[in-house]
Amino acid sequence: MFSSLLAGSILGLSSGLAPGPLLTLVITQTLKHGMREGIKVALAPLITDSFIIAASLVVLSRFAGFERILGAISFAGGLYVLYLAYECMQTGPVNFEAPKGQPHSVKKGTLINALNPHPYLFWITVGSPLLLRFGSESVVAPLVFISCFYALLVGSKVLLALLVGKYRTFLTGKRYIHAMRILGGVLAIFALLLLKDALGLLGLLPLNTSF
């Protein structure tokens, strides 16, 4: 249970604060049209991700008896999380230049998140394998993982919309950059743990199902 809570919290917070198309839209919509529109964009993953999660689980569940295939997928997931850690480490101040036009925040946020490859990569290589693992340990653990993940993913973006609306300099200063450096370090450790478990599934190391 603690593993699912910890994994969901780390991955959700880092995904919520990491620079990307959705975060940029949260900021620009907030600057152009106000905090309410930025918050609407932040809620986009709640609309788009249910299909992605369901499809990923269906695909991966068919390979449940093939540990080497799951190990290869988990290894790819570990590399992906390691890449996310690198992106966090390379974070700089966010560009505040806002586009012109009507808000259409829900539509824009949904389209951007649906067309962004990152959610698909995450749930196929990281999220769904973790859900299957937690599900084999406890019925409640997958719900804890998803709840923590989306609470921090969406919550962090909502908080950023509020901060941008009131304190524009938050994302231009060193505090945001330092926070992303710390998150990058935590993600790197988490990636190494995922890679270790993947090597266990591949039969190259003793298999350990706990973090």
N, C-alpha and C positions, 0 to 999 in steps of 0.2 A: 504493500500500500504506500509506504513512504517513497519507494522507488518511482512509482507512477506519479505521485505528487511532485517529487523533485524534478523528474524528467519533463513533465508538463509545464512546470513553472519556468525552468531554464529555457526550454525551447520556445515557449510562448512569449516570454519577455524579450528574448533576443530577436525573434521574428518580428515582434511588434515595433521594436526600436531600430531595426536595421534599415539603412537607406534602400529605397526601391521605388517602383512606380506608384504603389499605393500610398506609401508614406509621403511622397512628393505631392500627390494629389490631395492628401489630407491637409498639408501645409498650404498649398496654393488656394484651395477652396476656402480655407479658413481666412486667409489674407484677403481674398477677393470678395467673399460673400458672408463672412462671419463664422463664428464657432459652430453654430448649428449645422451648417453645411459641411464643415470639416468632420463633425461627429457622424454625419450620415455616411460619409465615405469610409470612416473607420469601421462601420458595421458591415461593410461589404462581405468579408469572409464568412459571416454567419449565413449569408444568402447563397454563396457559390460553393462552399466547401463540402456540404453534405453529400453532393453527388460524387465529388472527387474521392471522399473517404469511402463511400459505399463501393464504388468501382474498384478501388485499390484493395479493399478487403476481399471482394469476390475473387479477384485475380490471385491474390496471395494465398487465400485459403485453399485453393486447388493444389498448391505446392506444399501444404502443411506437412506431408510425409517425406518430403525431399529436403533433408537438412542441408545438403550441399548447394542446392539452388537458393534456399533461404539465406545460407551463409554468404553467397555471392551478392545477393540483393542487399543484405545487411552491410557487407563490406563497402558496396557502392554508397550506401547511406552514411557510413562513417566518413568516407571521403567527402561527401557532400556537406556534412556538418563541419568538417575541417575547412572546407572552402568558405562556408558561412563565417567561421571564426576569423579567417583571413580577411574577409570583407569588413567585419567589425573592426579589426585592427587597423584597417586602411581608411576608416571613416574620417571625413573632414567636415567642415562647416557646411550646413545645408543651404542650397541656393533658394532665396526667397522670391525670385522673379515669378510673378503670378500671371497666368494667361487671362485673356479677355473672353467674354461670352456669358451666356446664361448658366445658372448653377448646375442643374440636372445632376446633382451630386450622387444620388443613389444609382442612376443609370451609368454614370461614368465610373464609379467605384466598382460596380458589379462587372462591367465590361473589362476593366483593367485587371481585376483579380482573376477573372475567368480566362483571360488571354495570357496571363503571366505564367511562365513555365515553372516558377518556383513552387507554388502549392502542389502541383502534380509530382514534381521531383521529390518534394518533402514527404508526401503521403505514401508514395510508392516505395521509396527507399528507407524512410525513417519512421514516419508516423504509424503506418499500418503494421509493419513488423513489430513495433513496440506494443500496439494494441493487441495483437495476437499473443504476444508473450505474456502481457499482463492478464489477458483473458484466461490463459492456462493456469494462472496462479490464483485468481480471484475474480468473481463476477463483478465486483464493485470497482476494481482497480482500473479497467478501461474507462469507466465513467469519470473517475477521479482525474485520469490523465487528460481526457478531452475537456473536462470542465476547467481545469487549471490552465491548460494550453490556451483556450479561447478567452478565458477571463483576462489573462495577461496580454495575449495578442491584441484583442480589441481594446481592453482597458488602457494599455500603454499608448495606443494611437489616439484614443479619446483624450487622455491626459495631455498628450502633445498638442492636440487641437486647442485645448484650454490654455496651455502655456503659450502657444504661438499667438492666440488671440489677445492675451494680456501682456506677455513678455516676449517680444519678438527676438530679443537678443539671446534667449536661452539656447537656441540651436546654433548660434554663431559663436558662442563662447566656448571655453575649454571644458566646462562641466559636462556637456553632452559628449564631447570627444573622449574625455576620461572614462565616462560611463560605458561607452562602446568598447573601449580598450579592455575594461574589466570583463564585460560580457564576452568579448572575443576570447579571453583567456579561459573563462569557464566553459565556453563552447568547445575549445580545443581539448580540454580534459575530457569532456563528455564524448567527443569524437573518438578519442583514443580508447575509451571504454567500449564504445560501439564496435570499433575495429577488433578489439580483443575478443568480444563475444562472437563476432563474425568468423574469426579464425578458429574459434571453438567449434562452430557449426561446420566449418570446412574440415575439421579433424586435425588441424595444425596445432591447436592448443587444447588443454582441458576445458570442457564446456562449463561455463559459470553463468547461471541465469540471473544473477543479482548484480546491481550496480555497486 
